[in-house]
Amino acid sequence: MRQRAKGPIDPVLGQRVRALRVARQMTQAQLAGDDFTKGFVSLLETGRTRVSLRAADILARRLGVSASDLVRNAEPSLSTANELALTRAEAELGAGRPEAALDLIQTVSSREAEQEPRLLRLRGRAMARLGRSREALKLLDEALRSYRAKRDGEGATRTLFDLAGVHAQLEEHAEALNLALQCEYAINASELIDRTFELRVMEFIASIAVTLGDFGAADLRTERARALAEDVSDPRTLAGLYENLTVTRQRQGDLEGALLYARRSLEAYERLRDRRAIGSAWNTMGWVYVRRGQVGRAREALERAGEIATSIGDGRLMAYVLQTRAELELARGNADEARRMAEASIAHPEASSRGRAISQLVRAQALAATKATDAAVAAAFRASFEALEAHGRRQLARAYQAHFEAMIARGRLKEAAESARHALELLQPALA
């Protein structure tokens, strides 16, 4: 990785490295780190040395792009100025500044690059980061068609993964999973060789499996991701991986393991200084403490999560915090307070549909623990079943299991037996 200068090799690569470094406000010494010298970075940026694939991978991670994007040949349809503008836009997007990325994209000549798939993909990714999911889908679909028309399999696979992420944003989890599995197939067929990308795909599939309640599939992908993580340093993906492990370990009854991974996830997000993710990690930590019966620590974790949600104005996160607080109060035996908080979570204007559905289940459980009539409890559980049906068979099975437990506690044995039968039927495909 410390090659001597070998003359002008690829001036566009050097210009690309410099543009990315400047966009991320890094010095040459910071980019070099412990792996290179500042002189090597200077030679590279001025086109006076080559770069090995291993060195390119290290530099790309520090610059917030993939190694293939860093070392790719310049597009013949793009001028050097437009090439560098898109490179800087990629850096801004990687640094979490989608507005700045779009500003740079606007400087690219539309006549020169109107159908350039890289431009379409960048715009789509920026729209997704801004929450404009439907616009993002349209742009990414156009980029996918363009990559396929150019027979660019790698570009098409990366765009498929972008599309999977947008469908997940829209809570269209079945479509998100289908697209991610297509990416996994391309990786297994060696159509795309990129360990960092493979790690992200495995982590994403695991997260969708957790959302759908398929913890066996989640654990399988998580173990693959853990093996990959030994070779790849990607803090954000590792943080997400730890978050998935928190949920799967808890569902498997390993509360000690769940707490360990919850802490690792929080530490990873704190290193990234991602306030929204830190708040979510504190909420997850509180959720684990609730299941461990550690009321004081659960309350402290949820207070931190709530403070962050309020300070950054993240209503979606606050709705989840209210939901976990409802579960805490239910665990403490405060059924009326649990019901009130669950209803506040359901009514929150920024709550996700999945969050509302789970909060409806918590509300039904809380209502069952009060002196409410059997009819009122039955109606509350029916509403939770209807809401959870769109979020996967396993989530619905959990709801029937909760109804079974509530009916046993109320002495309604016939209803309990019926719910047990429904839960087993829903879980049957996973047991086959």
C-alpha positions as CSV (number, residue, x, y, z in Angstrom):
1,M,0.0,0.0,0.0
2,R,3.0,2.3,0.2
3,Q,4.0,2.2,-3.5
4,R,6.6,4.5,-5.0
5,A,5.4,7.1,-7.6
6,K,5.1,5.6,-11.0
7,G,4.2,8.6,-13.2
8,P,0.7,9.8,-14.2
9,I,-1.6,6.8,-14.0
10,D,-5.2,8.0,-13.7
11,P,-5.6,11.7,-13.1
12,V,-9.4,11.3,-12.8
13,L,-9.0,8.9,-9.9
14,G,-6.7,11.3,-8.1
15,Q,-9.1,14.2,-8.7
16,R,-11.9,12.0,-7.4
17,V,-10.0,11.2,-4.2
18,R,-9.3,14.9,-3.6
19,A,-12.9,16.0,-4.3
20,L,-14.2,13.4,-1.9
21,R,-11.6,14.3,0.8
22,V,-12.4,18.0,0.5
23,A,-16.2,17.4,0.6
24,R,-15.7,15.4,3.9
25,Q,-13.5,18.2,5.3
26,M,-10.5,15.8,5.8
27,T,-6.9,16.6,5.6
28,Q,-4.5,14.4,3.6
29,A,-3.0,13.2,6.9
30,Q,-6.5,12.3,8.2
31,L,-7.2,10.3,5.0
32,A,-3.9,8.6,5.3
33,G,-4.4,7.5,8.9
34,D,-2.1,4.8,10.1
35,D,-2.2,2.8,6.8
36,F,-0.5,5.3,4.5
37,T,1.7,8.4,4.5
38,K,0.5,11.9,3.7
39,G,2.9,11.8,0.8
40,F,1.2,8.8,-0.7
41,V,-2.1,10.6,-0.6
42,S,-0.6,13.6,-2.2
43,L,1.0,11.5,-5.0
44,L,-2.3,9.7,-5.6
45,E,-4.3,12.9,-5.8
46,T,-1.9,14.4,-8.4
47,G,-1.9,11.2,-10.5
48,R,1.7,10.2,-9.7
49,T,1.2,6.7,-8.2
50,R,-1.0,3.7,-8.6
51,V,-3.4,2.3,-5.9
52,S,-3.8,-1.3,-5.0
53,L,-7.3,-2.8,-4.5
54,R,-6.7,-3.2,-0.8
55,A,-5.6,0.4,-0.5
56,A,-8.6,1.5,-2.6
57,D,-10.9,-0.4,-0.2
58,I,-9.5,1.4,2.9
59,L,-9.6,4.8,1.3
60,A,-13.1,4.3,-0.1
61,R,-14.5,3.4,3.4
62,R,-12.9,6.6,4.8
63,L,-14.3,8.7,2.0
64,G,-17.8,7.2,2.3
65,V,-18.1,5.4,-1.0
66,S,-17.6,1.9,-2.3
67,A,-14.2,0.8,-3.6
68,S,-15.7,0.1,-7.1
69,D,-17.1,3.6,-7.2
70,L,-13.8,5.0,-6.3
71,V,-11.7,3.2,-8.9
72,R,-14.2,3.0,-11.7
73,N,-13.3,4.3,-15.1
74,A,-14.7,7.8,-15.9
75,E,-18.0,7.7,-17.8
76,P,-17.4,8.6,-21.5
77,S,-20.6,10.6,-21.4
78,L,-19.4,12.9,-18.7
79,S,-17.0,15.8,-18.7
80,T,-14.3,15.9,-16.0
81,A,-16.2,18.8,-14.3
82,N,-19.5,16.8,-14.2
83,E,-17.6,13.6,-13.1
84,L,-16.2,15.5,-10.1
85,A,-19.5,17.1,-9.3
86,L,-21.1,13.7,-9.0
87,T,-18.2,12.4,-7.0
88,R,-18.6,15.3,-4.5
89,A,-22.4,14.7,-4.5
90,E,-21.7,11.0,-3.5
91,A,-19.5,12.3,-0.7
92,E,-22.1,14.7,0.6
93,L,-24.7,11.9,0.5
94,G,-22.4,9.6,2.4
95,A,-21.9,12.3,5.0
96,G,-25.6,12.6,5.6
97,R,-26.1,15.9,3.7
98,P,-28.7,15.0,0.9
99,E,-29.6,18.6,0.3
100,A,-26.0,19.5,-0.5
101,A,-25.8,16.4,-2.8
102,L,-28.8,17.6,-4.7
103,D,-27.3,21.1,-5.1
104,L,-24.2,19.5,-6.7
105,I,-26.3,17.2,-8.9
106,Q,-28.1,20.3,-10.3
107,T,-24.8,21.6,-11.6
108,V,-24.4,18.6,-13.9
109,S,-25.4,19.3,-17.5
110,S,-28.7,17.7,-18.2
111,R,-28.0,17.4,-21.9
112,E,-24.8,15.5,-21.2
113,A,-26.1,13.2,-18.5
114,E,-29.8,13.1,-18.7
115,Q,-30.0,9.3,-18.9
116,E,-26.8,8.6,-17.0
117,P,-27.8,5.9,-14.5
118,R,-25.3,7.1,-12.0
119,L,-26.9,10.5,-11.9
120,L,-30.4,9.0,-11.7
121,R,-29.3,6.7,-8.8
122,L,-27.7,9.5,-6.9
123,R,-30.8,11.7,-7.2
124,G,-32.9,8.7,-6.1
125,R,-30.8,8.0,-3.1
126,A,-30.8,11.7,-2.1
127,M,-34.7,11.8,-2.3
128,A,-34.8,8.7,-0.2
129,R,-32.7,10.3,2.5
130,L,-35.0,13.3,2.4
131,G,-38.0,11.1,3.0
132,R,-39.4,11.6,-0.5
133,S,-39.8,7.9,-1.0
134,R,-42.2,7.9,-4.0
135,E,-39.9,10.2,-6.0
136,A,-37.0,8.1,-5.0
137,L,-38.7,4.9,-6.3
138,K,-39.3,6.5,-9.7
139,L,-35.7,7.7,-10.1
140,L,-34.2,4.4,-8.9
141,D,-36.5,2.4,-11.3
142,E,-35.2,4.6,-14.2
143,A,-31.6,4.0,-13.0
144,L,-32.2,0.3,-12.8
145,R,-33.5,0.1,-16.4
146,S,-30.6,2.2,-17.6
147,Y,-28.0,0.0,-15.9
148,R,-29.6,-3.1,-17.3
149,A,-29.7,-1.5,-20.8
150,K,-25.9,-0.9,-20.5
151,R,-25.4,-4.5,-19.2
152,D,-23.9,-3.1,-16.0
153,G,-24.8,-5.9,-13.6
154,E,-23.0,-4.4,-10.6
155,G,-24.7,-1.0,-11.0
156,A,-28.1,-2.8,-11.3
157,T,-27.5,-4.9,-8.2
158,R,-26.5,-1.8,-6.1
159,T,-29.6,0.0,-7.4
160,L,-31.8,-3.0,-6.5
161,F,-30.5,-2.6,-2.9
162,D,-31.3,1.1,-2.9
163,L,-34.9,0.2,-4.0
164,A,-35.1,-2.4,-1.2
165,G,-34.2,0.3,1.3
166,V,-36.9,2.7,-0.1
167,H,-39.6,-0.1,0.1
168,A,-38.6,-0.7,3.7
169,Q,-39.1,3.0,4.4
170,L,-42.6,2.7,3.0
171,E,-43.1,-0.4,5.2
172,E,-43.5,-2.6,2.1
173,H,-41.5,-5.3,3.7
174,A,-42.3,-8.2,1.4
175,E,-41.1,-6.2,-1.7
176,A,-38.0,-5.0,0.2
177,L,-37.2,-8.6,1.1
178,N,-37.7,-9.8,-2.4
179,L,-35.3,-7.1,-3.8
180,A,-32.7,-7.8,-1.1
181,L,-32.8,-11.5,-1.9
182,Q,-32.1,-10.7,-5.5
183,C,-29.0,-8.9,-4.4
184,E,-28.0,-11.9,-2.2
185,Y,-28.4,-14.1,-5.3
186,A,-26.1,-11.8,-7.3
187,I,-23.5,-12.0,-4.6
188,N,-23.7,-15.8,-4.3
189,A,-23.3,-16.0,-8.1
190,S,-20.2,-13.8,-7.9
191,E,-21.8,-11.2,-10.1
192,L,-20.7,-8.6,-7.6
193,I,-17.7,-9.1,-5.3
194,D,-17.7,-6.5,-2.5
195,R,-17.4,-7.7,1.1
196,T,-18.8,-4.4,2.5
197,F,-21.8,-4.5,0.2
198,E,-22.4,-8.2,1.1
199,L,-22.3,-7.3,4.8
200,R,-24.9,-4.5,4.2
201,V,-27.2,-6.9,2.3
202,M,-27.0,-9.6,5.0
203,E,-27.7,-7.0,7.8
204,F,-30.6,-5.6,5.8
205,I,-32.2,-9.1,5.2
206,A,-31.8,-9.8,8.9
207,S,-33.5,-6.6,9.9
208,I,-36.4,-7.3,7.6
209,A,-36.7,-10.8,8.9
210,V,-36.8,-9.4,12.5
211,T,-39.5,-6.9,11.4
212,L,-41.5,-9.8,10.0
213,G,-40.9,-11.9,13.1
214,D,-38.9,-14.6,11.3
215,F,-36.1,-14.9,13.8
216,G,-34.7,-18.1,12.4
217,A,-34.0,-16.4,9.0
218,A,-32.7,-13.3,10.9
219,D,-30.3,-15.4,12.9
220,L,-29.0,-17.2,9.8
221,R,-28.2,-13.9,8.0
222,T,-26.9,-12.4,11.2
223,E,-24.4,-15.2,11.7
224,R,-23.2,-14.7,8.1
225,A,-22.9,-11.0,8.7
226,R,-20.9,-11.6,11.9
227,A,-18.4,-13.7,9.9
228,L,-18.1,-11.0,7.3
229,A,-17.7,-8.3,9.9
230,E,-14.3,-9.9,10.9
231,D,-12.9,-8.7,7.5
232,V,-14.9,-5.5,7.0
233,S,-15.0,-2.3,9.1
234,D,-18.3,-0.6,8.4
235,P,-19.5,1.1,11.7
236,R,-23.1,1.8,10.6
237,T,-23.7,-1.7,9.3
238,L,-22.2,-3.2,12.4
239,A,-24.4,-1.0,14.5
240,G,-27.5,-2.3,12.7
241,L,-26.2,-5.8,13.0
242,Y,-25.9,-5.5,16.8
243,E,-29.4,-4.1,16.8
244,N,-30.7,-7.2,15.0
245,L,-28.8,-9.4,17.4
246,T,-30.4,-7.6,20.3
247,V,-33.9,-8.6,19.1
248,T,-33.1,-12.2,18.0
249,R,-31.3,-12.9,21.3
250,Q,-34.2,-11.6,23.3
251,R,-36.7,-13.7,21.3
252,Q,-34.5,-16.7,21.9
253,G,-34.7,-16.0,25.7
254,D,-31.0,-14.9,25.9
255,L,-31.6,-11.7,27.8
256,E,-27.9,-11.4,28.8
257,G,-26.9,-11.6,25.1
258,A,-29.6,-9.2,24.1
259,L,-28.3,-6.6,26.6
260,L,-24.7,-7.1,25.4
261,Y,-25.6,-6.4,21.8
262,A,-27.9,-3.5,22.7
263,R,-24.9,-1.8,24.4
264,R,-22.6,-2.5,21.4
265,S,-25.2,-1.0,19.1
266,L,-25.5,2.1,21.3
267,E,-21.7,2.5,21.4
268,A,-21.4,2.2,17.6
269,Y,-24.1,4.8,17.0
270,E,-22.5,7.1,19.5
271,R,-19.2,6.9,17.6
272,L,-21.1,7.8,14.4
273,R,-22.8,10.7,16.3
274,D,-26.1,9.8,14.7
275,R,-28.6,11.4,17.2
276,R,-31.7,9.6,15.7
277,A,-30.0,6.2,15.8
278,I,-28.7,6.9,19.4
279,G,-32.2,7.6,20.5
280,S,-33.5,4.5,18.9
281,A,-30.7,2.5,20.5
282,W,-31.6,3.9,24.0
283,N,-35.2,2.8,23.3
284,T,-34.1,-0.7,22.4
285,M,-32.0,-0.8,25.5
286,G,-35.1,0.2,27.6
287,W,-37.0,-2.5,25.8
288,V,-34.4,-5.1,26.9
289,Y,-34.4,-3.8,30.5
290,V,-38.2,-4.2,30.6
291,R,-37.9,-7.8,29.7
292,R,-35.1,-8.3,32.3
293,G,-37.4,-6.8,35.0
294,Q,-34.9,-3.9,35.6
295,V,-37.5,-1.2,36.0
296,G,-35.1,1.6,37.1
297,R,-32.7,1.1,34.3
298,A,-35.5,0.8,31.8
299,R,-37.0,4.1,32.9
300,E,-33.6,5.8,32.7
301,A,-33.0,4.5,29.2
302,L,-36.4,5.5,28.0
303,E,-36.0,9.0,29.5
304,R,-32.8,9.4,27.4
305,A,-34.6,8.2,24.3
306,G,-37.5,10.5,24.9
307,E,-35.2,13.5,25.4
308,I,-33.4,12.8,22.1
309,A,-36.6,12.4,20.2
310,T,-37.9,15.7,21.6
311,S,-34.6,17.6,20.9
312,I,-34.4,16.5,17.3
313,G,-38.1,16.6,16.6
314,D,-38.4,12.9,15.6
315,G,-42.1,12.0,16.1
316,R,-41.7,8.5,14.8
317,L,-39.1,7.7,17.4
318,M,-41.2,9.3,20.1
319,A,-44.1,7.1,19.2
320,Y,-41.9,4.1,19.7
321,V,-40.7,5.4,23.0
322,L,-44.3,5.8,24.2
323,Q,-44.9,2.2,23.1
324,T,-42.0,0.9,25.2
325,R,-43.1,3.0,28.1
326,A,-46.5,1.4,27.8
327,E,-44.8,-2.0,28.0
328,L,-42.8,-0.9,31.0
329,E,-46.0,0.2,32.9
330,L,-47.7,-3.0,31.9
331,A,-44.8,-5.0,33.3
332,R,-45.0,-3.0,36.6
333,G,-48.7,-3.8,36.9
334,N,-49.9,-0.3,36.0
335,A,-52.5,-1.4,33.4
336,D,-54.4,1.9,33.2
337,E,-51.2,4.0,32.6
338,A,-50.0,1.4,30.1
339,R,-53.2,1.7,28.2
340,R,-53.0,5.5,28.2
341,M,-49.4,5.5,26.8
342,A,-50.3,2.9,24.2
343,E,-53.2,5.1,23.0
344,A,-50.8,8.1,22.9
345,S,-48.4,6.1,20.7
346,I,-51.3,5.0,18.4
347,A,-52.6,8.6,18.1
348,H,-49.2,10.2,17.4
349,P,-49.4,11.7,13.9
350,E,-45.9,10.5,13.0
351,A,-46.2,6.9,14.2
352,S,-45.4,4.3,11.6
353,S,-48.1,1.8,10.7
354,R,-46.1,-1.1,12.2
355,G,-45.6,1.0,15.4
356,R,-49.3,1.7,15.6
357,A,-50.2,-2.0,15.1
358,I,-47.8,-3.1,17.9
359,S,-49.1,-0.4,20.2
360,Q,-52.7,-1.6,19.5
361,L,-51.6,-5.0,20.8
362,V,-50.0,-3.5,23.9
363,R,-53.3,-1.5,24.5
364,A,-55.3,-4.7,24.2
365,Q,-53.0,-6.5,26.7
366,A,-53.3,-3.5,29.1
367,L,-57.1,-3.5,28.8
368,A,-57.2,-7.2,29.5
369,A,-55.4,-6.5,32.8
370,T,-58.1,-4.1,34.0
371,K,-61.7,-4.6,34.9
372,A,-62.8,-3.9,31.4
373,T,-65.6,-6.1,30.0
374,D,-64.8,-9.2,28.0
375,A,-66.5,-7.6,25.0
376,A,-64.2,-4.5,25.2
377,V,-61.1,-6.7,25.5
378,A,-62.2,-8.9,22.6
379,A,-62.8,-5.8,20.4
380,A,-59.3,-4.4,21.3
381,F,-57.6,-7.7,20.4
382,R,-59.6,-7.9,17.1
383,A,-58.3,-4.5,16.2
384,S,-54.7,-5.5,16.9
385,F,-55.1,-8.7,14.8
386,E,-56.4,-6.6,11.9
387,A,-53.6,-4.1,12.2
388,L,-50.8,-6.7,12.5
389,E,-52.0,-8.9,9.7
390,A,-50.2,-6.7,7.2
391,H,-46.9,-7.1,9.0
392,G,-46.3,-10.8,8.7
393,R,-47.6,-14.1,9.9
394,R,-45.2,-14.3,12.8
395,Q,-46.1,-10.9,14.2
396,L,-49.8,-12.0,14.0
397,A,-48.9,-15.3,15.8
398,R,-47.3,-13.2,18.6
399,A,-50.6,-11.3,18.9
400,Y,-52.6,-14.6,19.2
401,Q,-50.2,-15.8,21.8
402,A,-50.7,-12.6,23.8
403,H,-54.5,-13.1,23.5
404,F,-54.1,-16.7,24.7
405,E,-52.3,-15.5,27.8
406,A,-54.8,-12.8,28.5
407,M,-57.7,-15.2,28.1
408,I,-56.1,-17.8,30.5
409,A,-55.7,-15.0,33.1
410,R,-59.4,-14.1,32.7
411,G,-60.5,-17.7,32.8
412,R,-61.8,-17.7,29.2
413,L,-60.5,-21.1,28.3
414,K,-62.5,-21.6,25.1
415,E,-61.2,-18.4,23.6
416,A,-57.7,-19.2,24.9
417,A,-57.7,-22.6,23.1
418,E,-58.9,-20.9,19.9
419,S,-56.1,-18.4,19.9
420,A,-53.5,-21.1,20.6
421,R,-54.7,-22.9,17.5
422,H,-54.4,-19.8,15.4
423,A,-50.9,-19.1,16.7
424,L,-49.8,-22.7,15.9
425,E,-51.3,-22.5,12.4
426,L,-49.5,-19.2,11.7
427,L,-46.1,-20.6,12.9
428,Q,-46.5,-23.9,11.1
429,P,-44.6,-23.0,7.9
430,A,-41.5,-22.1,10.0
431,L,-41.7,-25.5,11.8
432,A,-42.0,-27.6,8.6
